[in-house]
Amino acid sequence: MSHLLLAATYAPFDSKNLNGGDTAWVLASAALVLLMTPALAFFYGGMVRAKHVLAMLMQNFAAIAIVSVTWIVIGFTWAFGGDGKYLGDLHFFGMQNINDVVPTLGSAQTTPTMVFVAFQLTFAIITPALITGSTADRWKFGAFAAFVTIWSVVVYAPVAHWVFDGYGWLNRSLLPSEHGHFFAEDFAGGTVVHINAGAAGLAMALVLGKRRGWPKTNMRGHNIPFVMLGAGLLWFGWFGFNAGSALTASNLAGFAWVNTNTATATALLGWIIVEKIKYGKCTALGAASGAVAGLVAITPCAGWVSPIGSIFIGLIAGAICALAIGIKNKLGFDDSLDVVGVHFVGGWVGTLCIGFFSTTGANSLGNNGILYGGGGHYGGWNLLGHQAFAAGVVSVFSFVATVVIALVVNLFIKNRVTEEEELEGLDTSIHGESAYEFGPLGGTLGGTGGLGALTGSPKERVDA
């Protein structure tokens, strides 16, 4: 952005600034990112045992529903309203004044504010959904719903303001140059989404404790094709995630698209190479996990690096994340589906890689990293330091806040399911359904047809 704002200003959006191409691209990107949460549900769902798969899908779909409400009411205005360093104001509370310009975008805003609301909503949705991979098989649904309601407002919205909003204290890009320019670079959410969710996932894994039987009991995923399907849809949706974050249908969006695909491809290769060296085989689960690790790592970098840089970022992320997933066994915490190893570690890798691979050749508003000569107060080693500081702040805040929220929720709703519920399986014990039990061909449970299959108590439906 070339303009400078000294204080938040609200003015009605000028339709002359509206760009139809930008608006169409951001709306399409929002749809792509929304698809990522059901994709995540299948990615995670395939990795749990068959008796827990519906519970995993339910948590992810519930995240869509809950955050869709909290974001409209207060999340968006806390993230993108006002000029506060630590939190936005209430100007857009409940979507009032929604035809005003978003202060952090100012004269650079080329899409209606409601379109920006929709795009950012999808980021707010998938972030708490990512946490469910750390807590699979043991988080009570009611406690999860209460947690997401609070966390989306108290943790996600402030962090989004700090990093994504130009007035946020980790991104002072809209202040005059003598006060700082891109203190930390995060193009699409390495800190806001992945480090944030990874730190929260670690916290919840520790609060809930280990799954019963872990690590001695065989807890292999029940449906690897689900995992591959989910990973493929995540790869597809991630183009909206990263290229959409350009907020314009532009050359920058093209850089972000190509960088995203390239890093994902090389991360997949990096992961299966490590598997081949360590275990002698390249697995489908490893390929899917490697692709996701690459998507995570390139997220903060997508609009700041060159395609050549993205090759190295992907390889580094794929190899490091493949090695990092073993940390939980050594340290003894049960991160069920490796959210810490992939999202937290991958988020850190990508955030730090900006300090090495960022180049003004890809984005003139950025800074040159160490490998491109660096220099100045905002490039080179200083840039790397800024990146590490932002990642560290988000890590600590998210971890501590998550523990506090979980303990408060536990005062009213026990976070963890009972031993009996966990052993039976969350699908039947919590939701009264089973993913893989079907009625006779041409009929339904109870024989009534259609929605009649859902009559009766959950126990009666399960017994049937």
N, C-alpha and C positions, 0 to 999 in steps of 0.2 A: 504494500500500500504506500502510495506516495504522499497521502495527506497526513496531517498531524492534528490531533485533538488534544486540547488541554483540559477539558472537562466534558462530562457526558452531556450531549445535546439531543433532545428529542424533537423531531419535526415530522410532519406527515410525509409519507413516501411519495416522491415525485415520479409519476408514471413515465416521464421522459427518460428516466434512468433505467427503466425496465428493459431487459434483454430477453427476448423470447427463447433464444437458444440456451442461454444460461438457465432460465427457469425450467425448461423442459429437461435439461440434463440433471439438474439438482433433484427434481421430482423423480426422475427415473432412478437416480442414484439412491434416493431414499427408499424406493421400492426394493432395490437390490439389497440394501443393508437390512431391511426388515426381514427379507427372506433368510438372512443369515442366522437368525435365532431359531426358527424351525430346523434349519440345517444343523445347527449346533446340537439341537435336541436329538437328532438322529446320530450324529457323530458320537455324542456321549452315550446315547441309548444303546448303541451297538456294543459299547465297551463294558456295560454292566451285565450282571447275570439276568437271565430271562425273567426272574420273579420281581425284578426292580425296574424294568424298562419303562413301563407306563408312568411310574412315579417320576422318572427323569424327564419324560416328555411333558408331564403335567407341570413340573416346576418351571420349565422353560416357557411354556405357553402362559403360565400364570404371570411370569415376569413381563411378558408383552402387555397383558391386561393391566397389571398394577401400575407399571411405569407410564403407560399411555395416559393414565389419569394424573399421577403426581407431577409429570412433566408439564402438562397443560395448566394445572392449578398453580404450582409454585416453582417447579424445577427449572423451567426455562428462564424465568425472570431472575432467579438467583444466579444462574450461570452467565447470562448475557445482558442483564440490565445494569444501568448505572455505571459509575466510574470508580467504584470502590476497589481497593487492592485485594481484599480477601473475600468479598461477597457482593453479589449484585443487589439492586434495589427491588422494589415491588411494582415498578411501572407497568410491567406486563402481567401482573397477577391475574390469573384466571383468563388470560388472553384479552384483557382490556388494553386499549390503545395499540392494538396489534397492527394497525396500518401506519404506525410510526416507524422510522428508520431505527435499526439496531445500532446503538452508539458506537460499538467497536468496529462496525463496517462503514458507517458514515456515507460519504459520497461515493465510495467504492461499491456500495450495495446495488446489485443489478437484478435481484430477484425480490419478490414480495417477502415481507417479514414472515408471513405464515409458511412460506416454502422453506425458509431457513429453520423455522420451528419444527417442521416435519422431518427435515434431514437430521437435525441434531437429536430429535426424539429417538431415532433408531439406534444411535450410539448409546443413549442413556438406557435403552432396553437391553441391549446385548451385554453390557458390562456386568450387571448383577447376575445375568444368566450364566456367564462364564464361571462364576464362583461355584456353581452346582457340581462341577467336575471334581472339586476337592472333597465334597461332602456326600458323594453318592452313597446310597444304601442306608442312610442313618438319620437324615434330617426330617423332622416332622413337618408335614405340609403347612399346617397352620402357623407354626413358628417361622417357617421360611417366608410365608406371605407377609407376616408382620415385619420381619427383618427387611425384606426388599422395600416395603413401603417407607420405612425410616431411612434405610441406607441410601436410597435413590435421591433423597432430599438432603440429608445431613452430610453425606460423604461425596456422592458423585457430583452433585451440582456445584459445591464449592471448588472441587478439584478442576472441573471443567472451566470454571471462571478463572482460576489461577493460571491455567495453561492455554486454553483456547481463546479467552477474551483478551483483547489488547490491553485492557486496564489491569488485568490480573498480575499479581506480584511476581509470578514466574515468567511472564511474557509482557514486558513493558514496551512493546513495539510501537505504540501510538504516542509515546511521549517524545519530546524533542531529543535529538541524537545525543546531546550531552548527558541525558539521564539514562540512556540505554537503548539498545536496538536489538530485538530478538534475544533477550537474555537467555532463553532456552528455546530450541527449535523442536517442535513436535507437530508434524504436518497433519497427522490424522488420528493420533491417540495412543502412542506408545506408552506414555505415562498415564493419561486420563483413563484409558480403557484397560490396557493389558497389565501394566505394573499395578495399577489400582485394584483390578480384579484379582491378580495373582497374590498380592499381599493380603487381601481380604480372604481369599481362599485358604491361604496358610493359616490365618488366624482362626477361621471356622473349623478347619481340620483339627487344630489343637484344642479348641473349645469342645467340640463334639467327641473327640477321642477316636480311637481306632475302630474299624469295623471288627465285629466279633469273628475271630478266627484269623485275622490278618496278622502276620504275613504267611502263616503256615498253610492256611486253607487255599485251595485253588479257586481263584476269583477271576478267571479269564473271561473276556468279553464273549457274549453269546452269539453275536451276529456281526462278523467283520464286513460283509457287504453293506450293512447299515453304516458302518464307520466310513467306508469308502464313498458311499453316496453322500453322506454328510460333509465329508472333506471336499468332494467335488463341488457341491453347492456352496460351501464356504468360499472356495476359490473363485467361483463365479460371482458371488455377491460382493466379494472383497474389492472388485473393480469399482463398485459404487462407493465403498468405504473410503478408498484411497483417492481414486481419480475424482470422485465427487467432491472431495475436500478442497479441490481447487476452487470450487464454487463458481466456476466459469467453464464454458465449453471452449477450451483454449489449448495452446501448446503445453501449458503447465499440466493440464489434465492428461495430455498424451504422455508426458514424461512419467507421471505418476502411474498410469496404466501399464506402460512397458516395464517400468521398474518393479511394479508389483508382480507381474507375471514372471519376470526374469529371476527375481530373488526366490520366489516360490519354487520354481523349477530347480534351481541350484541347491536350495535347502533340502528338497526331497532327495537329491543325489547325495548330498553330504550326509544325511541321516542314514541312508541305506549302505553307504560306504563304511560308516562306523559299525553298523550291524554286521556287515560281511567280515570285517576285521575281527570283531569281538566274538561273534557267534557262528560265523561261517555261512550265514543265510541272510538274504534280503527279504523282509516280510512285507505283506500288504499293510499291516498295521503301522509298521515303521514308515512306509512311504506316505501314508495318510498323515501321520504325526509330523513327519518332516515337512510336508507341504504347509501344514498349519504353522509350524515354527517359522518358516520363511515368511508367511503372511504376517505373522506377529512382528517379526524383526523389521520388515520393510515399512510397516505402518508409519512410524515416526519419520522415516527417511524419504518416503516416496517422492515428495516434491522438492527435495534438497540435493539429491545425488544424481549421478549419471547412470546410464544402464550398465556401464562397465563396473562402477562402484557397487551396483546392486548384485552383480554376480558374486563378488566377494562377500557382501553382507549375507547373502543367502547361504553360501557355503559355510561361513563361520557360524551362523545361527543353527543350521542343520546339525553340524558336528557338535557344537557345545550343548545344545538342548538334548541331543541323543545321549550324551554323557551325563547331563544334569539330572535326568530322571532317576538315576540311581542314588541320588542324595537322600531321598526319603528313607530308603532302606538303611543307610548308614546312620542317619540321625534319628530314625525311629518314629517319624510322623507319617500318618496315613493320608497322603494326598491321592485319593482314589484314582483319578484319571489324569494325573500329572499336569495339573493347572500350574503349579509352581515351576516345574521343570520346563514347561513350554511357554506359558504366558508371562510369568514373572521373570524368568531368566531370559526368554526371548525378547521381552519388552526392554529389559536392561541392555541386552546386546545391541538392539536397534538404536536405542537412545544414545548409547555411547559411540556407536559407529558413525553417527552424525559428526562427532568431533574429529573423525578421521577422513570421512568421505564427502562431507558437504562441499558443494562447489557452486560458485556464482554462475558458472556456465550452464547449470540447470535452472537456477532461480536467482535472478539478480537481487532479490530482496534478502537473500540469505548471506552466509559468510563462508569463507574458505576454511576447510578443515586442515588438519595437520598434513595430510598427504597432498594438499593443493597449495601449500605455501603458508597457510594460516595468515598470521599477521594481524596487527591491530588489537584493540581491547576486546573484540567480540569474535575473533577467529582463532584458529589453531588450538594451542593448549588451553587458552582461556575458554574457548567454546566447549572443549571437552569437560573442563571443570564446571561450566554452567550446566551442561547436560547431566553430569553426575549429581550435582546439587539438586536439580529438579527431580530426578529419579529418586534420590534419597528422601527428599521431603515427602513426596507422594507415598513412598513405601511406608515410612514411619506413621504418617497420618492415617493412612488407610488401615494399617494393621491395628493400631491402638483404638481408633474409632470403631472398627468392626468388633473388637473384643468387648468394648463398652456396650455397644448396641445389643450384641448377643446376650450379654449378662442381664441387661434390662429386660429383654424379651423373655428370657428364661424365668423371670420373676412371675410372669403371667401365663406363659405357655412353655412347657418343657421343650427344649430344643431337640432333644434326641428321642427317637422312638424307643419303645420297650424292647427287651431282648426277644420276647415272643413275636412281636411285630417284625423285627428285623430278620429273624430266622424263617418266619413264614414267607416273607417277601412283602415289600411295601405296596405292590400292586393290589393284592387282595386285602391285606390288613388295613391299609389306609384308604384306598380308593374303591375297594369292592369289585375289582375287575381283574381280568387276566389277559395278557396280550395275545396268547396263543391257544386259547380255548374257544372253539367255535361250536355253534349248534349244528344239528343235522343238516345235510345238504338240502336246500330249499326251505328250511324252516329256521326258527329262532328259539332262543331260550323262552320257555313258557308257551311256545307255539302260537303266540298271538300275532306275530308279524310286525314289521316296522318298529315304532317306538314302544310297542308292547313288550318288546324284549327287555326293556329297562324297568318294568314294573316290579314291585316287591322290594324288600330291603336288600342292602348290599350283600348280607350274609346269604339270603335266599338265592340271589343271583349267582353267587360263587358256588354254593352247594349244588345248584342246578347244573 
